[in-house]
Amino acid sequence: MLKIHCPKCREVFQKSDFVLLDFVNTITHASCYTGNDQLIHDQGTFNEFVEKYPFFQEPEQLD
């Protein structure tokens, strides 16, 4: 799994962390988010986002 950091607290996201996805596909811990709630596109655990959105998955290795 990729090691992605919260842009606010700089902590690496854990699978069970509750996060928010904004309109520019930035994820932030829900507890760290200070922006406009109308800009939130999705919410859930970091693990759910990794499974749901391909841009959070590691690229496949070429042989």
PyMOL Python script that loads the backbone (N, CA, C, O; Angstrom):
from pymol import cmd

cmd.read_pdbstr("""\
ATOM      1  N   MET A   1       0.842  -1.178   0.000  1.00  0.00           N
ATOM      2  CA  MET A   1       0.000   0.000   0.000  1.00  0.00           C
ATOM      3  C   MET A   1       0.886   1.239   0.000  1.00  0.00           C
ATOM      4  O   MET A   1       1.936   1.265   0.642  1.00  0.00           O
ATOM      5  N   LEU A   2       0.453   2.262  -0.724  1.00  0.00           N
ATOM      6  CA  LEU A   2       1.196   3.509  -0.764  1.00  0.00           C
ATOM      7  C   LEU A   2       1.206   4.192   0.594  1.00  0.00           C
ATOM      8  O   LEU A   2       0.249   4.082   1.360  1.00  0.00           O
ATOM      9  N   LYS A   3       2.277   4.888   0.885  1.00  0.00           N
ATOM     10  CA  LYS A   3       2.355   5.670   2.117  1.00  0.00           C
ATOM     11  C   LYS A   3       2.012   7.109   1.766  1.00  0.00           C
ATOM     12  O   LYS A   3       2.865   7.879   1.325  1.00  0.00           O
ATOM     13  N   ILE A   4       0.748   7.455   1.969  1.00  0.00           N
ATOM     14  CA  ILE A   4       0.259   8.786   1.659  1.00  0.00           C
ATOM     15  C   ILE A   4       0.052   9.533   2.969  1.00  0.00           C
ATOM     16  O   ILE A   4      -0.458   8.973   3.939  1.00  0.00           O
ATOM     17  N   HIS A   5       0.448  10.792   2.990  1.00  0.00           N
ATOM     18  CA  HIS A   5       0.382  11.616   4.194  1.00  0.00           C
ATOM     19  C   HIS A   5      -0.791  12.583   4.137  1.00  0.00           C
ATOM     20  O   HIS A   5      -1.180  13.042   3.062  1.00  0.00           O
ATOM     21  N   CYS A   6      -1.340  12.882   5.284  1.00  0.00           N
ATOM     22  CA  CYS A   6      -2.348  13.926   5.423  1.00  0.00           C
ATOM     23  C   CYS A   6      -1.657  15.271   5.180  1.00  0.00           C
ATOM     24  O   CYS A   6      -0.601  15.524   5.761  1.00  0.00           O
ATOM     25  N   PRO A   7      -2.224  16.138   4.339  1.00  0.00           N
ATOM     26  CA  PRO A   7      -1.578  17.424   4.069  1.00  0.00           C
ATOM     27  C   PRO A   7      -1.597  18.378   5.265  1.00  0.00           C
ATOM     28  O   PRO A   7      -0.846  19.354   5.282  1.00  0.00           O
ATOM     29  N   LYS A   8      -2.426  18.118   6.244  1.00  0.00           N
ATOM     30  CA  LYS A   8      -2.516  19.013   7.407  1.00  0.00           C
ATOM     31  C   LYS A   8      -1.594  18.570   8.540  1.00  0.00           C
ATOM     32  O   LYS A   8      -0.750  19.348   8.985  1.00  0.00           O
ATOM     33  N   CYS A   9      -1.745  17.320   9.015  1.00  0.00           N
ATOM     34  CA  CYS A   9      -0.966  16.854  10.169  1.00  0.00           C
ATOM     35  C   CYS A   9       0.307  16.109   9.766  1.00  0.00           C
ATOM     36  O   CYS A   9       1.159  15.844  10.614  1.00  0.00           O
ATOM     37  N   ARG A  10       0.444  15.771   8.494  1.00  0.00           N
ATOM     38  CA  ARG A  10       1.621  15.088   7.931  1.00  0.00           C
ATOM     39  C   ARG A  10       1.786  13.646   8.391  1.00  0.00           C
ATOM     40  O   ARG A  10       2.834  13.045   8.152  1.00  0.00           O
ATOM     41  N   GLU A  11       0.784  13.081   9.042  1.00  0.00           N
ATOM     42  CA  GLU A  11       0.832  11.680   9.470  1.00  0.00           C
ATOM     43  C   GLU A  11       0.475  10.780   8.287  1.00  0.00           C
ATOM     44  O   GLU A  11      -0.369  11.137   7.465  1.00  0.00           O
ATOM     45  N   VAL A  12       1.114   9.620   8.204  1.00  0.00           N
ATOM     46  CA  VAL A  12       0.789   8.631   7.172  1.00  0.00           C
ATOM     47  C   VAL A  12      -0.596   8.067   7.480  1.00  0.00           C
ATOM     48  O   VAL A  12      -0.891   7.726   8.625  1.00  0.00           O
ATOM     49  N   PHE A  13      -1.440   7.972   6.457  1.00  0.00           N
ATOM     50  CA  PHE A  13      -2.767   7.408   6.646  1.00  0.00           C
ATOM     51  C   PHE A  13      -2.682   5.924   6.985  1.00  0.00           C
ATOM     52  O   PHE A  13      -1.907   5.178   6.387  1.00  0.00           O
ATOM     53  N   GLN A  14      -3.484   5.519   7.943  1.00  0.00           N
ATOM     54  CA  GLN A  14      -3.638   4.114   8.304  1.00  0.00           C
ATOM     55  C   GLN A  14      -4.926   3.610   7.664  1.00  0.00           C
ATOM     56  O   GLN A  14      -5.822   4.402   7.374  1.00  0.00           O
ATOM     57  N   LYS A  15      -5.029   2.305   7.441  1.00  0.00           N
ATOM     58  CA  LYS A  15      -6.191   1.733   6.767  1.00  0.00           C
ATOM     59  C   LYS A  15      -7.519   2.150   7.397  1.00  0.00           C
ATOM     60  O   LYS A  15      -8.496   2.383   6.686  1.00  0.00           O
ATOM     61  N   SER A  16      -7.558   2.245   8.717  1.00  0.00           N
ATOM     62  CA  SER A  16      -8.814   2.519   9.411  1.00  0.00           C
ATOM     63  C   SER A  16      -9.095   4.007   9.621  1.00  0.00           C
ATOM     64  O   SER A  16     -10.132   4.357  10.184  1.00  0.00           O
ATOM     65  N   ASP A  17      -8.194   4.891   9.181  1.00  0.00           N
ATOM     66  CA  ASP A  17      -8.399   6.325   9.369  1.00  0.00           C
ATOM     67  C   ASP A  17      -9.599   6.807   8.569  1.00  0.00           C
ATOM     68  O   ASP A  17      -9.747   6.454   7.399  1.00  0.00           O
ATOM     69  N   PHE A  18     -10.466   7.619   9.196  1.00  0.00           N
ATOM     70  CA  PHE A  18     -11.606   8.209   8.509  1.00  0.00           C
ATOM     71  C   PHE A  18     -11.118   9.456   7.789  1.00  0.00           C
ATOM     72  O   PHE A  18     -10.563  10.366   8.405  1.00  0.00           O
ATOM     73  N   VAL A  19     -11.331   9.489   6.475  1.00  0.00           N
ATOM     74  CA  VAL A  19     -10.792  10.563   5.645  1.00  0.00           C
ATOM     75  C   VAL A  19     -11.874  11.168   4.756  1.00  0.00           C
ATOM     76  O   VAL A  19     -12.944  10.594   4.554  1.00  0.00           O
ATOM     77  N   LEU A  20     -11.554  12.349   4.235  1.00  0.00           N
ATOM     78  CA  LEU A  20     -12.426  13.061   3.312  1.00  0.00           C
ATOM     79  C   LEU A  20     -11.694  13.266   2.002  1.00  0.00           C
ATOM     80  O   LEU A  20     -10.482  13.481   1.989  1.00  0.00           O
ATOM     81  N   LEU A  21     -12.423  13.201   0.902  1.00  0.00           N
ATOM     82  CA  LEU A  21     -11.874  13.454  -0.430  1.00  0.00           C
ATOM     83  C   LEU A  21     -12.509  14.731  -0.949  1.00  0.00           C
ATOM     84  O   LEU A  21     -13.733  14.834  -1.019  1.00  0.00           O
ATOM     85  N   ASP A  22     -11.677  15.714  -1.316  1.00  0.00           N
ATOM     86  CA  ASP A  22     -12.246  16.969  -1.799  1.00  0.00           C
ATOM     87  C   ASP A  22     -12.329  16.985  -3.321  1.00  0.00           C
ATOM     88  O   ASP A  22     -12.003  16.000  -3.984  1.00  0.00           O
ATOM     89  N   PHE A  23     -12.768  18.109  -3.859  1.00  0.00           N
ATOM     90  CA  PHE A  23     -13.037  18.223  -5.294  1.00  0.00           C
ATOM     91  C   PHE A  23     -11.797  18.130  -6.174  1.00  0.00           C
ATOM     92  O   PHE A  23     -11.924  17.936  -7.383  1.00  0.00           O
ATOM     93  N   VAL A  24     -10.614  18.262  -5.611  1.00  0.00           N
ATOM     94  CA  VAL A  24      -9.371  18.104  -6.384  1.00  0.00           C
ATOM     95  C   VAL A  24      -8.654  16.799  -6.040  1.00  0.00           C
ATOM     96  O   VAL A  24      -7.454  16.658  -6.277  1.00  0.00           O
ATOM     97  N   ASN A  25      -9.411  15.840  -5.473  1.00  0.00           N
ATOM     98  CA  ASN A  25      -8.915  14.498  -5.129  1.00  0.00           C
ATOM     99  C   ASN A  25      -7.802  14.509  -4.081  1.00  0.00           C
ATOM    100  O   ASN A  25      -6.903  13.669  -4.117  1.00  0.00           O
ATOM    101  N   THR A  26      -7.867  15.453  -3.157  1.00  0.00           N
ATOM    102  CA  THR A  26      -6.968  15.477  -2.013  1.00  0.00           C
ATOM    103  C   THR A  26      -7.671  14.815  -0.844  1.00  0.00           C
ATOM    104  O   THR A  26      -8.816  15.145  -0.533  1.00  0.00           O
ATOM    105  N   ILE A  27      -6.985  13.877  -0.190  1.00  0.00           N
ATOM    106  CA  ILE A  27      -7.586  13.268   0.996  1.00  0.00           C
ATOM    107  C   ILE A  27      -6.958  13.882   2.242  1.00  0.00           C
ATOM    108  O   ILE A  27      -5.763  14.175   2.288  1.00  0.00           O
ATOM    109  N   THR A  28      -7.805  14.065   3.245  1.00  0.00           N
ATOM    110  CA  THR A  28      -7.418  14.669   4.506  1.00  0.00           C
ATOM    111  C   THR A  28      -8.125  13.926   5.622  1.00  0.00           C
ATOM    112  O   THR A  28      -9.269  13.504   5.453  1.00  0.00           O
ATOM    113  N   HIS A  29      -7.468  13.756   6.760  1.00  0.00           N
ATOM    114  CA  HIS A  29      -8.170  13.206   7.916  1.00  0.00           C
ATOM    115  C   HIS A  29      -9.412  14.069   8.170  1.00  0.00           C
ATOM    116  O   HIS A  29      -9.341  15.295   8.088  1.00  0.00           O
ATOM    117  N   ALA A  30     -10.518  13.448   8.470  1.00  0.00           N
ATOM    118  CA  ALA A  30     -11.737  14.205   8.761  1.00  0.00           C
ATOM    119  C   ALA A  30     -11.512  15.164   9.921  1.00  0.00           C
ATOM    120  O   ALA A  30     -12.045  16.274   9.923  1.00  0.00           O
ATOM    121  N   SER A  31     -10.729  14.745  10.904  1.00  0.00           N
ATOM    122  CA  SER A  31     -10.473  15.595  12.066  1.00  0.00           C
ATOM    123  C   SER A  31      -9.533  16.761  11.745  1.00  0.00           C
ATOM    124  O   SER A  31      -9.471  17.726  12.508  1.00  0.00           O
ATOM    125  N   CYS A  32      -8.808  16.686  10.641  1.00  0.00           N
ATOM    126  CA  CYS A  32      -7.886  17.757  10.250  1.00  0.00           C
ATOM    127  C   CYS A  32      -8.504  18.739   9.256  1.00  0.00           C
ATOM    128  O   CYS A  32      -7.993  19.846   9.079  1.00  0.00           O
ATOM    129  N   TYR A  33      -9.581  18.348   8.619  1.00  0.00           N
ATOM    130  CA  TYR A  33     -10.159  19.163   7.548  1.00  0.00           C
ATOM    131  C   TYR A  33     -10.755  20.454   8.087  1.00  0.00           C
ATOM    132  O   TYR A  33     -11.534  20.433   9.039  1.00  0.00           O
ATOM    133  N   THR A  34     -10.390  21.575   7.480  1.00  0.00           N
ATOM    134  CA  THR A  34     -10.901  22.875   7.908  1.00  0.00           C
ATOM    135  C   THR A  34     -11.572  23.632   6.766  1.00  0.00           C
ATOM    136  O   THR A  34     -11.952  24.791   6.928  1.00  0.00           O
ATOM    137  N   GLY A  35     -11.719  22.983   5.615  1.00  0.00           N
ATOM    138  CA  GLY A  35     -12.290  23.657   4.457  1.00  0.00           C
ATOM    139  C   GLY A  35     -13.810  23.671   4.468  1.00  0.00           C
ATOM    140  O   GLY A  35     -14.452  23.309   5.453  1.00  0.00           O
ATOM    141  N   ASN A  36     -14.357  24.095   3.358  1.00  0.00           N
ATOM    142  CA  ASN A  36     -15.789  24.176   3.155  1.00  0.00           C
ATOM    143  C   ASN A  36     -16.365  22.771   2.951  1.00  0.00           C
ATOM    144  O   ASN A  36     -15.891  22.023   2.095  1.00  0.00           O
ATOM    145  N   ASP A  37     -17.366  22.422   3.722  1.00  0.00           N
ATOM    146  CA  ASP A  37     -17.973  21.090   3.616  1.00  0.00           C
ATOM    147  C   ASP A  37     -18.586  20.836   2.243  1.00  0.00           C
ATOM    148  O   ASP A  37     -18.730  19.682   1.840  1.00  0.00           O
ATOM    149  N   GLN A  38     -18.945  21.885   1.525  1.00  0.00           N
ATOM    150  CA  GLN A  38     -19.532  21.720   0.193  1.00  0.00           C
ATOM    151  C   GLN A  38     -18.505  21.256  -0.834  1.00  0.00           C
ATOM    152  O   GLN A  38     -18.873  20.836  -1.931  1.00  0.00           O
ATOM    153  N   LEU A  39     -17.234  21.327  -0.492  1.00  0.00           N
ATOM    154  CA  LEU A  39     -16.170  20.897  -1.405  1.00  0.00           C
ATOM    155  C   LEU A  39     -15.818  19.420  -1.238  1.00  0.00           C
ATOM    156  O   LEU A  39     -14.989  18.893  -1.980  1.00  0.00           O
ATOM    157  N   ILE A  40     -16.445  18.747  -0.264  1.00  0.00           N
ATOM    158  CA  ILE A  40     -16.181  17.326  -0.021  1.00  0.00           C
ATOM    159  C   ILE A  40     -16.907  16.492  -1.054  1.00  0.00           C
ATOM    160  O   ILE A  40     -18.116  16.624  -1.246  1.00  0.00           O
ATOM    161  N   HIS A  41     -16.156  15.632  -1.716  1.00  0.00           N
ATOM    162  CA  HIS A  41     -16.701  14.762  -2.759  1.00  0.00           C
ATOM    163  C   HIS A  41     -17.098  13.392  -2.202  1.00  0.00           C
ATOM    164  O   HIS A  41     -18.074  12.793  -2.656  1.00  0.00           O
ATOM    165  N   ASP A  42     -16.340  12.900  -1.219  1.00  0.00           N
ATOM    166  CA  ASP A  42     -16.587  11.563  -0.662  1.00  0.00           C
ATOM    167  C   ASP A  42     -15.959  11.485   0.723  1.00  0.00           C
ATOM    168  O   ASP A  42     -15.096  12.288   1.078  1.00  0.00           O
ATOM    169  N   GLN A  43     -16.413  10.497   1.504  1.00  0.00           N
ATOM    170  CA  GLN A  43     -15.843  10.259   2.831  1.00  0.00           C
ATOM    171  C   GLN A  43     -15.886   8.776   3.138  1.00  0.00           C
ATOM    172  O   GLN A  43     -16.750   8.054   2.641  1.00  0.00           O
ATOM    173  N   GLY A  44     -14.954   8.328   3.955  1.00  0.00           N
ATOM    174  CA  GLY A  44     -14.870   6.918   4.344  1.00  0.00           C
ATOM    175  C   GLY A  44     -13.507   6.633   4.931  1.00  0.00           C
ATOM    176  O   GLY A  44     -12.748   7.551   5.241  1.00  0.00           O
ATOM    177  N   THR A  45     -13.195   5.346   5.082  1.00  0.00           N
ATOM    178  CA  THR A  45     -11.875   4.989   5.602  1.00  0.00           C
ATOM    179  C   THR A  45     -10.848   5.048   4.475  1.00  0.00           C
ATOM    180  O   THR A  45     -11.188   4.952   3.296  1.00  0.00           O
ATOM    181  N   PHE A  46      -9.600   5.206   4.861  1.00  0.00           N
ATOM    182  CA  PHE A  46      -8.530   5.238   3.868  1.00  0.00           C
ATOM    183  C   PHE A  46      -8.514   3.946   3.058  1.00  0.00           C
ATOM    184  O   PHE A  46      -8.306   3.978   1.845  1.00  0.00           O
ATOM    185  N   ASN A  47      -8.730   2.820   3.714  1.00  0.00           N
ATOM    186  CA  ASN A  47      -8.742   1.538   3.020  1.00  0.00           C
ATOM    187  C   ASN A  47      -9.859   1.487   1.974  1.00  0.00           C
ATOM    188  O   ASN A  47      -9.650   0.970   0.877  1.00  0.00           O
ATOM    189  N   GLU A  48     -11.031   2.013   2.299  1.00  0.00           N
ATOM    190  CA  GLU A  48     -12.134   2.052   1.329  1.00  0.00           C
ATOM    191  C   GLU A  48     -11.753   2.885   0.104  1.00  0.00           C
ATOM    192  O   GLU A  48     -12.088   2.525  -1.025  1.00  0.00           O
ATOM    193  N   PHE A  49     -11.057   3.990   0.330  1.00  0.00           N
ATOM    194  CA  PHE A  49     -10.646   4.840  -0.780  1.00  0.00           C
ATOM    195  C   PHE A  49      -9.626   4.137  -1.667  1.00  0.00           C
ATOM    196  O   PHE A  49      -9.704   4.226  -2.892  1.00  0.00           O
ATOM    197  N   VAL A  50      -8.674   3.440  -1.060  1.00  0.00           N
ATOM    198  CA  VAL A  50      -7.663   2.715  -1.836  1.00  0.00           C
ATOM    199  C   VAL A  50      -8.330   1.668  -2.732  1.00  0.00           C
ATOM    200  O   VAL A  50      -7.922   1.473  -3.876  1.00  0.00           O
ATOM    201  N   GLU A  51      -9.351   1.001  -2.208  1.00  0.00           N
ATOM    202  CA  GLU A  51     -10.057  -0.007  -2.989  1.00  0.00           C
ATOM    203  C   GLU A  51     -10.976   0.621  -4.041  1.00  0.00           C
ATOM    204  O   GLU A  51     -11.183   0.034  -5.103  1.00  0.00           O
ATOM    205  N   LYS A  52     -11.519   1.784  -3.765  1.00  0.00           N
ATOM    206  CA  LYS A  52     -12.520   2.419  -4.625  1.00  0.00           C
ATOM    207  C   LYS A  52     -11.912   3.238  -5.759  1.00  0.00           C
ATOM    208  O   LYS A  52     -12.429   3.224  -6.876  1.00  0.00           O
ATOM    209  N   TYR A  53     -10.819   3.952  -5.483  1.00  0.00           N
ATOM    210  CA  TYR A  53     -10.239   4.887  -6.446  1.00  0.00           C
ATOM    211  C   TYR A  53      -8.891   4.379  -6.959  1.00  0.00           C
ATOM    212  O   TYR A  53      -7.958   4.201  -6.176  1.00  0.00           O
ATOM    213  N   PRO A  54      -8.786   4.145  -8.262  1.00  0.00           N
ATOM    214  CA  PRO A  54      -7.535   3.605  -8.807  1.00  0.00           C
ATOM    215  C   PRO A  54      -6.339   4.540  -8.653  1.00  0.00           C
ATOM    216  O   PRO A  54      -5.202   4.068  -8.651  1.00  0.00           O
ATOM    217  N   PHE A  55      -6.554   5.846  -8.526  1.00  0.00           N
ATOM    218  CA  PHE A  55      -5.419   6.758  -8.410  1.00  0.00           C
ATOM    219  C   PHE A  55      -4.742   6.683  -7.049  1.00  0.00           C
ATOM    220  O   PHE A  55      -3.710   7.326  -6.853  1.00  0.00           O
ATOM    221  N   PHE A  56      -5.287   5.916  -6.094  1.00  0.00           N
ATOM    222  CA  PHE A  56      -4.636   5.691  -4.814  1.00  0.00           C
ATOM    223  C   PHE A  56      -3.912   4.348  -4.767  1.00  0.00           C
ATOM    224  O   PHE A  56      -3.332   3.999  -3.739  1.00  0.00           O
ATOM    225  N   GLN A  57      -3.937   3.598  -5.852  1.00  0.00           N
ATOM    226  CA  GLN A  57      -3.296   2.285  -5.879  1.00  0.00           C
ATOM    227  C   GLN A  57      -1.898   2.412  -6.462  1.00  0.00           C
ATOM    228  O   GLN A  57      -1.619   3.291  -7.277  1.00  0.00           O
ATOM    229  N   GLU A  58      -1.036   1.519  -6.027  1.00  0.00           N
ATOM    230  CA  GLU A  58       0.329   1.513  -6.528  1.00  0.00           C
ATOM    231  C   GLU A  58       0.330   1.109  -8.004  1.00  0.00           C
ATOM    232  O   GLU A  58      -0.435   0.233  -8.406  1.00  0.00           O
ATOM    233  N   PRO A  59       1.184   1.742  -8.810  1.00  0.00           N
ATOM    234  CA  PRO A  59       1.270   1.355 -10.224  1.00  0.00           C
ATOM    235  C   PRO A  59       1.835  -0.053 -10.347  1.00  0.00           C
ATOM    236  O   PRO A  59       2.637  -0.497  -9.526  1.00  0.00           O
ATOM    237  N   GLU A  60       1.398  -0.740 -11.389  1.00  0.00           N
ATOM    238  CA  GLU A  60       1.907  -2.095 -11.614  1.00  0.00           C
ATOM    239  C   GLU A  60       3.346  -2.027 -12.086  1.00  0.00           C
ATOM    240  O   GLU A  60       3.730  -1.137 -12.845  1.00  0.00           O
ATOM    241  N   GLN A  61       4.128  -2.982 -11.624  1.00  0.00           N
ATOM    242  CA  GLN A  61       5.534  -3.066 -12.017  1.00  0.00           C
ATOM    243  C   GLN A  61       5.632  -3.659 -13.412  1.00  0.00           C
ATOM    244  O   GLN A  61       4.925  -4.614 -13.736  1.00  0.00           O
ATOM    245  N   LEU A  62       6.499  -3.102 -14.234  1.00  0.00           N
ATOM    246  CA  LEU A  62       6.771  -3.656 -15.558  1.00  0.00           C
ATOM    247  C   LEU A  62       7.950  -4.610 -15.434  1.00  0.00           C
ATOM    248  O   LEU A  62       8.923  -4.321 -14.738  1.00  0.00           O
ATOM    249  N   ASP A  63       7.858  -5.730 -16.101  1.00  0.00           N
ATOM    250  CA  ASP A  63       8.947  -6.709 -16.068  1.00  0.00           C
ATOM    251  C   ASP A  63      10.040  -6.378 -17.033  1.00  0.00           C
ATOM    252  O   ASP A  63      11.027  -7.108 -17.122  1.00  0.00           O
TER     253      ASP A  63
END
""", "prot")
cmd.dss("prot")
cmd.show_as("cartoon", "prot")
cmd.util.cbc("prot")
cmd.orient("prot")
